[in-house]
Amino acid sequence: MKKLRRFLLWSLVFLVLLAACDQVLVRLPAGDGALAVVQQFYVDFRSRLFGVITGEAPRSIEQVIEKAAKPPAAPAKGPSAVPAGPRYLYVDADGNLQFAESLQEIPAAFRSSAQKLQE
């Protein structure tokens, strides 16, 4: 019985320390440097993890691409609604993935980093 109490006590201590570290990484104002990078990674990881648990966030980059590439709710009748030309993928100034139907739709600043999607 004593070993079980000791195990439960140390488990509780571990969980309290884990929650404290979580709150420090989420709430601590980080300046520049390594702490800011670690904090940004952790906050992003944490939001994705909670999104997976609640079913709100895609689980992989492939799902993000599929979700963005889906046609509108009312599909077009007739031949394929997918454009004949190549589609492009680029990252905007905020770090978000963006899709474009042609190279001309991509802002000039991001054209050099745009990648053509495979058919």
DRENPA-3360 file (N, C-alpha, C; in nm, 2 decimals, always signed):
BEGIN
1 = MKKLRRFL = +0.08/-0.12/+0.00/+0.00/+0.00/+0.00/+0.09/+0.13/+0.00 ~ +0.20/+0.12/+0.07/+0.29/+0.23/+0.08/+0.35/+0.26/-0.06 ~ +0.38/+0.16/-0.13/+0.44/+0.18/-0.27/+0.34/+0.25/-0.36 ~ +0.21/+0.21/-0.35/+0.11/+0.27/-0.43/+0.09/+0.41/-0.40 ~ +0.09/+0.45/-0.27/+0.08/+0.59/-0.23/+0.20/+0.67/-0.28 ~ +0.32/+0.61/-0.27/+0.44/+0.68/-0.32/+0.43/+0.70/-0.47 ~ +0.38/+0.60/-0.54/+0.37/+0.61/-0.69/+0.26/+0.72/-0.72 ~ +0.15/+0.72/-0.66/+0.05/+0.82/-0.68/+0.10/+0.96/-0.65;
9 = LWSLVFLV = +0.17/+0.98/-0.54/+0.22/+1.11/-0.50/+0.32/+1.16/-0.61 ~ +0.42/+1.08/-0.65/+0.51/+1.12/-0.75/+0.44/+1.14/-0.89 ~ +0.34/+1.07/-0.92/+0.27/+1.09/-1.04/+0.20/+1.23/-1.04 ~ +0.14/+1.26/-0.92/+0.08/+1.39/-0.90/+0.18/+1.51/-0.91 ~ +0.30/+1.49/-0.85/+0.40/+1.59/-0.86/+0.45/+1.61/-1.01 ~ +0.46/+1.50/-1.08/+0.50/+1.51/-1.22/+0.40/+1.58/-1.30 ~ +0.27/+1.56/-1.28/+0.16/+1.62/-1.35/+0.16/+1.77/-1.32 ~ +0.18/+1.81/-1.19/+0.18/+1.95/-1.15/+0.30/+2.02/-1.22;
17 = LLAACDQV = +0.42/+1.96/-1.22/+0.53/+2.02/-1.29/+0.51/+2.03/-1.44 ~ +0.45/+1.93/-1.50/+0.42/+1.94/-1.64/+0.32/+2.05/-1.67 ~ +0.22/+2.07/-1.59/+0.12/+2.18/-1.61/+0.19/+2.31/-1.59 ~ +0.28/+2.32/-1.49/+0.35/+2.45/-1.47/+0.44/+2.48/-1.59 ~ +0.51/+2.38/-1.64/+0.60/+2.41/-1.76/+0.51/+2.45/-1.88 ~ +0.40/+2.39/-1.89/+0.31/+2.42/-2.00/+0.26/+2.57/-1.99 ~ +0.22/+2.61/-1.88/+0.18/+2.75/-1.86/+0.29/+2.85/-1.87 ~ +0.41/+2.81/-1.83/+0.53/+2.90/-1.85/+0.55/+2.92/-2.00;
25 = LVRLPAGD = +0.55/+2.81/-2.08/+0.58/+2.82/-2.22/+0.47/+2.89/-2.29 ~ +0.35/+2.89/-2.25/+0.23/+2.95/-2.31/+0.23/+3.10/-2.28 ~ +0.25/+3.13/-2.15/+0.22/+3.27/-2.10/+0.34/+3.36/-2.09 ~ +0.46/+3.30/-2.08/+0.58/+3.38/-2.06/+0.61/+3.47/-2.18 ~ +0.62/+3.60/-2.16/+0.66/+3.68/-2.28/+0.80/+3.66/-2.32 ~ +0.82/+3.61/-2.44/+0.96/+3.58/-2.48/+1.01/+3.69/-2.57 ~ +1.13/+3.73/-2.56/+1.19/+3.83/-2.64/+1.24/+3.76/-2.77 ~ +1.36/+3.80/-2.81/+1.42/+3.74/-2.92/+1.51/+3.63/-2.87;
33 = GALAVVQQ = +1.54/+3.54/-2.96/+1.64/+3.43/-2.93/+1.57/+3.29/-2.92 ~ +1.64/+3.21/-2.86/+1.60/+3.06/-2.86/+1.47/+3.04/-2.78 ~ +1.45/+3.12/-2.67/+1.32/+3.10/-2.60/+1.20/+3.13/-2.69 ~ +1.21/+3.23/-2.77/+1.10/+3.27/-2.86/+1.07/+3.16/-2.96 ~ +1.18/+3.10/-3.01/+1.16/+2.99/-3.11/+1.10/+2.87/-3.04 ~ +1.15/+2.83/-2.93/+1.09/+2.72/-2.85/+0.94/+2.75/-2.82 ~ +0.92/+2.87/-2.77/+0.78/+2.90/-2.73/+0.69/+2.90/-2.86 ~ +0.73/+2.95/-2.97/+0.65/+2.95/-3.09/+0.62/+2.81/-3.13;
41 = FYVDFRSR = +0.72/+2.72/-3.13/+0.70/+2.58/-3.17/+0.61/+2.51/-3.07 ~ +0.62/+2.54/-2.94/+0.54/+2.47/-2.84/+0.39/+2.51/-2.86 ~ +0.37/+2.64/-2.87/+0.23/+2.69/-2.89/+0.17/+2.64/-3.01 ~ +0.24/+2.63/-3.12/+0.19/+2.57/-3.24/+0.16/+2.42/-3.23 ~ +0.25/+2.35/-3.17/+0.24/+2.21/-3.14/+0.12/+2.18/-3.05 ~ +0.10/+2.26/-2.95/-0.01/+2.25/-2.85/-0.14/+2.27/-2.92 ~ -0.15/+2.38/-3.00/-0.28/+2.40/-3.07/-0.31/+2.29/-3.17 ~ -0.21/+2.24/-3.24/-0.24/+2.13/-3.33/-0.28/+2.00/-3.25;
49 = LFGVITGE = -0.22/+1.98/-3.14/-0.25/+1.86/-3.06/-0.40/+1.87/-3.01 ~ -0.43/+1.99/-2.95/-0.57/+2.00/-2.91/-0.67/+2.00/-3.02 ~ -0.63/+2.05/-3.14/-0.71/+2.04/-3.26/-0.74/+1.90/-3.30 ~ -0.64/+1.81/-3.29/-0.65/+1.67/-3.33/-0.75/+1.60/-3.23 ~ -0.74/+1.64/-3.10/-0.82/+1.58/-3.00/-0.97/+1.62/-3.02 ~ -0.99/+1.75/-3.05/-1.13/+1.79/-3.07/-1.18/+1.77/-3.21 ~ -1.09/+1.73/-3.30/-1.13/+1.70/-3.44/-1.14/+1.83/-3.53 ~ -1.08/+1.94/-3.49/-1.09/+2.06/-3.56/-0.98/+2.09/-3.66;
57 = APRSIEQV = -0.86/+2.03/-3.63/-0.74/+2.06/-3.71/-0.70/+1.94/-3.80 ~ -0.65/+1.97/-3.92/-0.60/+1.86/-4.00/-0.48/+1.79/-3.93 ~ -0.46/+1.67/-3.95/-0.35/+1.59/-3.88/-0.22/+1.60/-3.96 ~ -0.22/+1.62/-4.09/-0.09/+1.62/-4.16/-0.10/+1.73/-4.27 ~ +0.02/+1.75/-4.33/+0.02/+1.85/-4.44/-0.05/+1.80/-4.56 ~ -0.06/+1.67/-4.58/-0.14/+1.62/-4.69/-0.29/+1.65/-4.67 ~ -0.34/+1.65/-4.55/-0.48/+1.68/-4.52/-0.50/+1.83/-4.54 ~ -0.40/+1.91/-4.51/-0.42/+2.06/-4.53/-0.43/+2.08/-4.68;
65 = IEKAAKPP = -0.35/+2.02/-4.76/-0.35/+2.04/-4.90/-0.48/+1.99/-4.96 ~ -0.53/+1.87/-4.92/-0.65/+1.82/-4.96/-0.77/+1.91/-4.93 ~ -0.77/+1.96/-4.81/-0.88/+2.04/-4.76/-0.88/+2.17/-4.84 ~ -0.76/+2.23/-4.88/-0.76/+2.35/-4.95/-0.79/+2.33/-5.10 ~ -0.76/+2.21/-5.15/-0.78/+2.17/-5.29/-0.92/+2.12/-5.32 ~ -1.01/+2.10/-5.22/-1.14/+2.05/-5.24/-1.22/+2.16/-5.32 ~ -1.31/+2.11/-5.41/-1.39/+2.20/-5.49/-1.50/+2.26/-5.40 ~ -1.57/+2.37/-5.44/-1.68/+2.42/-5.36/-1.78/+2.32/-5.33;
73 = AAPAKGPS = -1.87/+2.35/-5.24/-1.98/+2.26/-5.19/-2.06/+2.21/-5.31 ~ -2.10/+2.30/-5.40/-2.18/+2.26/-5.52/-2.09/+2.24/-5.63 ~ -2.06/+2.11/-5.67/-1.96/+2.09/-5.77/-2.02/+2.13/-5.91 ~ -1.93/+2.17/-6.00/-1.98/+2.21/-6.13/-2.02/+2.09/-6.21 ~ -2.12/+2.10/-6.30/-2.17/+2.00/-6.38/-2.08/+1.99/-6.51 ~ -2.08/+1.88/-6.57/-2.01/+1.87/-6.70/-1.87/+1.81/-6.67 ~ -1.77/+1.85/-6.76/-1.64/+1.80/-6.75/-1.58/+1.84/-6.61 ~ -1.46/+1.79/-6.59/-1.39/+1.81/-6.46/-1.39/+1.96/-6.42;
81 = AVPAGPRY = -1.42/+1.99/-6.30/-1.41/+2.13/-6.25/-1.27/+2.17/-6.22 ~ -1.17/+2.08/-6.22/-1.03/+2.11/-6.19/-0.98/+2.19/-6.32 ~ -0.91/+2.30/-6.29/-0.85/+2.37/-6.41/-0.75/+2.29/-6.48 ~ -0.74/+2.32/-6.61/-0.65/+2.25/-6.70/-0.50/+2.28/-6.67 ~ -0.47/+2.40/-6.63/-0.33/+2.44/-6.61/-0.28/+2.39/-6.47 ~ -0.15/+2.41/-6.45/-0.09/+2.37/-6.32/-0.13/+2.46/-6.21 ~ -0.14/+2.41/-6.09/-0.17/+2.49/-5.97/-0.03/+2.51/-5.90 ~ -0.03/+2.61/-5.82/+0.09/+2.65/-5.75/+0.06/+2.66/-5.60;
89 = LYVDADGN = +0.17/+2.63/-5.52/+0.17/+2.64/-5.38/+0.28/+2.74/-5.33 ~ +0.24/+2.83/-5.24/+0.34/+2.92/-5.19/+0.31/+2.96/-5.05 ~ +0.41/+3.01/-4.98/+0.39/+3.06/-4.84/+0.38/+3.21/-4.84 ~ +0.28/+3.26/-4.77/+0.26/+3.41/-4.77/+0.35/+3.47/-4.66 ~ +0.34/+3.60/-4.64/+0.42/+3.67/-4.55/+0.39/+3.63/-4.40 ~ +0.27/+3.58/-4.38/+0.23/+3.53/-4.24/+0.27/+3.39/-4.21 ~ +0.33/+3.32/-4.32/+0.37/+3.18/-4.30/+0.26/+3.08/-4.33 ~ +0.15/+3.13/-4.39/+0.04/+3.04/-4.43/+0.05/+2.98/-4.57;
97 = LQFAESLQ = +0.01/+2.86/-4.59/+0.02/+2.80/-4.72/-0.10/+2.86/-4.80 ~ -0.06/+2.89/-4.93/-0.16/+2.95/-5.02/-0.16/+2.87/-5.15 ~ -0.27/+2.86/-5.22/-0.28/+2.80/-5.35/-0.32/+2.90/-5.45 ~ -0.27/+2.88/-5.57/-0.30/+2.97/-5.68/-0.32/+2.89/-5.81 ~ -0.42/+2.93/-5.89/-0.45/+2.86/-6.01/-0.34/+2.89/-6.12 ~ -0.28/+3.00/-6.11/-0.18/+3.04/-6.21/-0.07/+3.12/-6.14 ~ +0.05/+3.13/-6.21/+0.16/+3.20/-6.15/+0.13/+3.35/-6.14 ~ +0.04/+3.40/-6.23/+0.01/+3.54/-6.22/-0.08/+3.58/-6.10;
105 = EIPAAFRS = -0.14/+3.48/-6.04/-0.22/+3.51/-5.92/-0.14/+3.53/-5.79 ~ -0.01/+3.48/-5.80/+0.08/+3.49/-5.69/+0.14/+3.62/-5.68 ~ +0.14/+3.69/-5.57/+0.21/+3.82/-5.56/+0.36/+3.81/-5.60 ~ +0.41/+3.91/-5.66/+0.54/+3.91/-5.72/+0.65/+3.87/-5.61 ~ +0.63/+3.91/-5.49/+0.73/+3.89/-5.39/+0.74/+3.74/-5.36 ~ +0.64/+3.66/-5.39/+0.64/+3.52/-5.35/+0.65/+3.42/-5.47 ~ +0.66/+3.48/-5.59/+0.67/+3.40/-5.71/+0.80/+3.31/-5.72 ~ +0.91/+3.36/-5.67/+1.03/+3.29/-5.68/+1.03/+3.16/-5.59;
113 = SAQKLQE = +0.95/+3.16/-5.48/+0.94/+3.05/-5.39/+0.82/+2.96/-5.42 ~ +0.74/+2.99/-5.52/+0.62/+2.91/-5.55/+0.66/+2.78/-5.61 ~ +0.59/+2.68/-5.57/+0.62/+2.54/-5.63/+0.50/+2.49/-5.70 ~ +0.52/+2.43/-5.82/+0.42/+2.38/-5.90/+0.37/+2.24/-5.84 ~ +0.24/+2.23/-5.82/+0.19/+2.10/-5.77/+0.18/+2.00/-5.88 ~ +0.21/+1.87/-5.84/+0.21/+1.76/-5.93/+0.06/+1.72/-5.96 ~ +0.04/+1.68/-6.08/-0.10/+1.64/-6.12/-0.12/+1.50/-6.07;
% end
